[in-house]
Amino acid sequence: MRTPSDIQLRILREEFPAIGLDSDHDVEHYFDLRSSGRQADALALYNTKLKRKYPDDERRANLLKSYRLRDGRYRGLYRESLVILADKMTDRVYSVIDFLTKDIESVNLKDAYSVIKLAEGLLSVISPERYAAIAFTERYARYAAILSHREREMQETAELIRLYVTETIDSVEELKRERTERMRRQKARRQAGQARVNFDLSKIHFSDEDVREILIPESITRTEDAVIAYCLKYWNRVNDAAFEKTVFLYGKKYRTRHGDIFQAIKNGRTHGWKDEEILNAVLANIVSGYYYSISGDKYLQQAWARYKLSLAPTAAPAVGVPGPFPPQVTSPRARAFAASRRTVTPFVPEKKTGGKPAPARPPIKATSEAKSRPSIQAQSAAKARPPVKSQPGSPSRGFVPNSIADMIRKMTGKTYTVYEDLFFQSVRPSIRKVLADAGEKRGGIFGTRQNQAEEIIFVFLEEHYNDPYQDWDASAERKSLAELGYFLANLEPIIESWIRDNR
């Protein structure tokens, strides 16, 4: 009759201390509980231990029956069940050790990101109780020593989990401190911004002229016509700080999207977007959910190209250069359009008694139904503004925007705004690749300078993503990088690597 080996018995007794070579104490205890009337305890023992050790229902039933009847076949049935359990347990231990140690040789304890990735991956499959994971990996380190299988790798895995859970890995703790400090600064900036707008909106009142300049006629119901009407109103006022503040406060008070619409137009003009991109950004703030109509899009493009001619040319916005505008048109049609732009009765919030704030204006509604098209020439309440002069110190006509977003847009040939979230989620591997080629060999493999350099570049990219004046060549960050031994002349290699990796 086959019996478990000494190694198998050692592993079995680690997992099931009640098991012996000739009998199982849990089987004896099960019948003792039943004979003493403790049926609930007996059932709990049966479900938690006996079914786990003897999973085959028929074999388990025969084993318990032979023990209860004092049958001489019990010893043979028990030895056979023990061999099956030992083989199954040994195979399981081998597979668990292989899984826990498959990536341990590639991890560098000085690289915080690789340590966190490996440790969190192991903890997610071992146990939700982090300290229980320490005991688990240490037990399998003992099994690896008993089996002489990947003993060193399993010891390193157990040590990694112990250090990570007890928060004693220097590189990880340094990264956590940096992240905590960055989050603290961001929170302070947000709180400062909230403090600036923490005022009583109910005390703000808008004149009839203010309301006329902000709103479009309520008779405009078609979505595409509303987009064009807002663009006509706000297009030449993106540099008017007083008007921008008025629109912002109006939107805050009455909970409308007028401030978001104004910002969409301003962002598009200051960053040199195409007209169709600006129109789409405004459309996204007017409608809710997915909206697209082939005929509506065609009408929007053609109508905007026609009505834009009525706008007075303005100086370039203060940030970026979107390009020259068409000259003033003096054709009879354009003059007729300008003459037809009359003032309409605006929406004026009702005044409440008792000192309560005025009710919120309902959100902007739009419909894609093909209703009768009102003439925008007769309905738009936008007023042509005189040309806005550039502020002193604003960039000249030759200025070329050079924000990180502009660089991405130039290299991909697509609208860069789509990429911002994806960029910061996946750019770190590209930073590490470029740093590996840009650094001099010093400090050994256990230094933290590459982590420091990576964080310097990441923060610079984050802070200057939409900054057209960013100047990496003269930046303090580039000098800090050089002090760490990394010489990065420009940021294009990082963006090129990121584009290649995310195609």
Secondary structure, 3 states (H helix, E strand, C coil): CCCCCHHHHHHHHHHCCCECCCCEHHHHHHHHHHHCCCHHHHHHHHHHHHHHHCCCHHHHHHHHHHHHCCCCCHHHHHHHHHHHHHHHHHHHHHHHHHHHHCCHHHCCCCCHHHHHHHHHHHHHHHCCCHHHHHHHHHHHHHHHHHHCCCHHHHHHHHHHHHHHHCCCCHHHHHHHHHHHHHHHHHHHHHHHHHHHCCCCHHHCCCCHHHHHHHCCCCCCCEHHHHHHHHHHHHHHHCCCHHHHHHHHHHHHHHCCCHHHHHHHHHHHHHCCCCHHHHHHHHHHHHCCCCCCCHHHHHHHHHHHHHHHHHCCCCCCCCCCCCCCCCCCCCCHHHHHHHHHCCCCCCCCCCCCCCCCCCCCCCCCCCECCCCCCCCHHHHCCCCCCCCCCCCCCCCCCCCCCCCHHHHHHHHHCCCHHHHHHHHHHHCHHHHHHHHHHHECCCCCCCCCHHHHHHHHHHHHHHHCCCCCCCCHHHCHHHHHHHHCCECCCCCHHHHHHHHHHCC
